C-alpha cells in the first residue's frame, strides 16, 4: 500500500503541473489576445487621425499645409510599423499559446487513464485484504488474488513510468515555449518602439521647424488681397532608408486599405473581445477576470 501512496503523490505533482499550465497559459492567452486587439484598435484610430490631419492641411495656408502633411506622413509610417507589430503578435505570441489547448487535453487524458489503472490496483489490494480476513485458510483464492494484485501493480508501475516521461517532456516543452513566446513578445515590442521613436523624432523636428511668422505673414497678406506671397516648403522625402528592417513598400496603399476596412475590423475586434481565447486552452473553464 505504501507503493500505491507513493505513486499517488507523484501523480498529484504531475497533475498540478498540468493544472497550473492550463490556468496560467489560459490567462496569458486571454490577456495577450486582448493586448493585440487593443493595439490594432490604436492603429486604426491613428489612421483616422492621419486622414483628419490631411483633410485639415488642405484648408490651411502653404506653410502649415506642408508641415501638417509631412507630420501626417510620419504618423502614417508609425501605423505601418504598428500594423506589422499586430501581425507578429498574433503569429508569434497568441497563436502558440492557443496550441496548448489540445496539448493539455491530451495530457489530461493520459492522467485519467493512469487513475483508472491506479483504481484497479487499489481495488485488487482491498479484495486481497478482505479475502485474507474472511478466508485465511483458502490458499487457492488467496493465491489467485495475489496474482491479480501483482498484475495490477505491474500495470500501474508501467503506466506511472510512461506518465512520468510524458509529463517530463511536457514540462520541458512548456519552459522552452514560455521562454520563446515572451522573448518574441519583447523583441516585437522593442523593434516597434525603436522604429516608432525614430519616426516620432522626425515628426517632432517637422513641428519644431514650423515657421509660424511666415504663415501669419501670408495670412495677413491674403486678408489684404495679396496672394502668392511666398512659396511654401516642399513635402519631405518619404522614401525609407534601405536599413529599415520592415519594408514600407506601398505604405499609402496599406493605410488606405486599412481605412476602408476600419468599420469591418472594429466590428470583428469587438466580437473577438467578447469571445474568450481561454476556451481554446481551458475547455469549459471560466475565463480569467480582466
N, C-alpha and C positions, 0 to 999 in steps of 0.2 A: 504493500500500500504506500510506503514511503516513496517508491519509484514513481507511482502514479501521481502523488502530490508534487514531486519534483517536476514531472512533465507538465502538470497543470500550471505551476508557477512560471515555467519558461514560456508556455503558450500565452499566458496573460501578458508577459512583457512584449511578445510579438504582436499580440492583438492591440495593445496600447500604442505600439509604434504605428500601426496602420490607422487606428482611430485618430491619432494626432495629425497624421499626414492628411487624412480626409478633412478634418476640421480646418486646419490652418492653410492648407493649399486651396481649400474651397474659399476661404476668406481672402487670400491673396488674389485668387482669380476674380472674385467679385469686385474687389477694390481697384485692381489694375484695369479691369474692363471698364469700370466707371471713370477712372482716370483718363483712359484713352478716349472714351466717348466725350468727355468734357473738353479734352484738348482739341478734338475735331470740331466741337461747337465753337471754341475760341477762334480757331482758324476761320470758320465760316463768318463769325461776327467781324473779324478783321477784314475779310474780303468785302463785306458790306461797307465797312469804314473806308476802304480804298476807293470803292465806287463813289461814295458820297464826297470824298476829297476831290476826286477827278471832276465830278459834276460842279462842285463849288469853284474849283480852279477856273473852269470855263466862264465863270461870271465875273472874274476879277481882272485887275489891271495886269499888264505883261509881267512885271517883276514878281508879284505874288503868284500869278498863274504858273510861271516857270518853277518857282520854289515849291509850291504845293504839289505840282505834278511830279517833280523829282522826288519829293518826300513820299508821295503815294507809291511810286515805283519801288522804292526801298522797302516800304511796308509790305507791298505785294510779294517781294522777294522773300521776306521773312516767312510769309504764309506758305510759300512753296517749300521752304525748309520744314515748316511745321507739318505740312501735308506728308512729307517723307517721314517725319517723326512718328506720325499716327500709323502709317502703314507698317513701319518697322516694329512698333509696339504691338500691333495686332499679330504680326507674324512671329516675332521672336520672344514675346513675353506672354501674351494672353493665350495664344493657341497651345503652346507647350503645357501650360497649367491645365487647360481643359482636357488634355490627353490623359491626365491622371485619373479621370473618372473610370474609364474602362480598366485601367491597371489596378486600381484599388478594388473594384468589383471582383476581378479575377482573384486577387489575393484573399479577399474575404471568403470567397467560395472555397478556397483551399483550407482556410482555417475552419470553416464549417465542416468540411469532410473529416478533418482530424478530430473535431469534437465528437463526431458520430463514432469514430473508431475508439476514442477515449471512453465514451459512454459504454460501449460494448465491453471494453476491458474491465471497467468498474462493475458492470453487471455480472460478468463471469466470476469476478473475485467475490462478490456478495453471494452468488449462488454456491460457490465452493464453501464459503464460511458457514452458510446455513446448513449445508449438507453435512459438514463435519460436526455441527452441533446436534442435528437431528438423528443422523445415522453414522455415528463414528466407526461402526464396525463394517459398514458396507464399502469394502475396499474397491470393488469394481466401479461403483458410482463415483466414489471419490477420485479414483484414478482418471476416469473419463472427464470429470470436472477440472482436474488439474491440467489435463491435456488441453482442454478448451481455454483455460487461463493462459497457458503458455503460448498458444496460438494467438490469442487476443493481445497479449503483452508484446509478442514479436511484431505483430502488425502495428501496434501503437508505437513501438520503438522505431520501426522503419519509417512510419508516417511522420513522426516527430523530427527525425533526421532530415527528411525531404523538406519539411516545412521550415526548419531552421535555415537550410540552404537557400530556400526561396526568399525568406524574409531578409536574410543577409544581403542577397542580391538586390532586393527591393530597397533596403536602407542605403546601400552603396549608390544605387542609381538616383535615389532621392536627393542625397547630398550633392552629387555631381550636378543634377538638374537645377537644384536650388542655387548653387554657385553660378552656373552658366546663365540662368534666367535673370538673376539680379545683376550680374556683370553686364549682360546685354542691355538691361534697363538703364544702368548708369552710363554706359557708353553711348547709347542713343541720346540720352538727355544731355550729356556733355558735348557731343558733336552739334546737336541743335543749338544749344545755348552759346557755344563758341562762335558758330556761324551767325547767330542772331546778334550777338554783341558786335561783331564786325560790321554787319549791315546797319544796325542801330547807330553805331558811331558815325557812319557815313550820313545817316539821316539827321543826326544831331548837327553835324557840320553844315549841312544844307540849310537848316533852320537858323543856325548862328550867322551864316553869311548873308542872310536876307537883308536887303537894303531898304529899310522902312522909309527913309527920307526920299529916296528916288521914287518909291511908289506914291508917296504923298505928293511929291512934285508933279508927277504925271496926273494924279487925280485932280489936283488943283488946276492944272493946265486944261484938263478936259472940262472942268466946270466953267472955264472962261472960253471954251470953244476952240482950244488949240489941241490938235491930235498928232500922233506920231512924234511925240516929244523926244523919245529915245528908243533904242532897241533893247528889248529885254534879254536877259541872259539865256543862252541856249539850253535845251534839255540836256541833262547829264548823259554820258555814255553808259548804257545799261548792260554792256557785254560783260559777262562774268569772267573772272580770272581762270586760266587753264588749271590752276591748282585746286579749284573748288571740287571737293570730293563728291558732292551731289550735283549732278548736271541740272542746269536750269533751262535746258532747251525747251522752247515752247512755253515759257513762263506765262506770257499773257494769255495763251490759249488755255493753259491749265486753270488759271484764275477765272477766266470766262466760263469754262465748263463747270467749275465748282459753283460759281454764282448761279448758273442756270439750274443746277441740281440742288440748290440750297434747301428749298422747301421740302423736296423729297428726302434729303438726308436728315433734316431736322425731325421730320415725322418718323423716319426709321430709327434715329437715335433715341427719340422719346420712347418708342416702343421697346427698344433694346434695353433702355434703362429700367423699364418696368419688369423685364424678364430677369430672372436671377441666374447668372452664369454658374452659380454654385450647383445648380441642378445637374450640370454635366459631371460634377465631381462627387456630389453627395446624394444622388438619387432623390429620395423624397424628404431629405433632411431640410430643416429650416435654413433660410438664408441668413448670413450674419447681419447684424444690425449695422446700419450706416451711421 
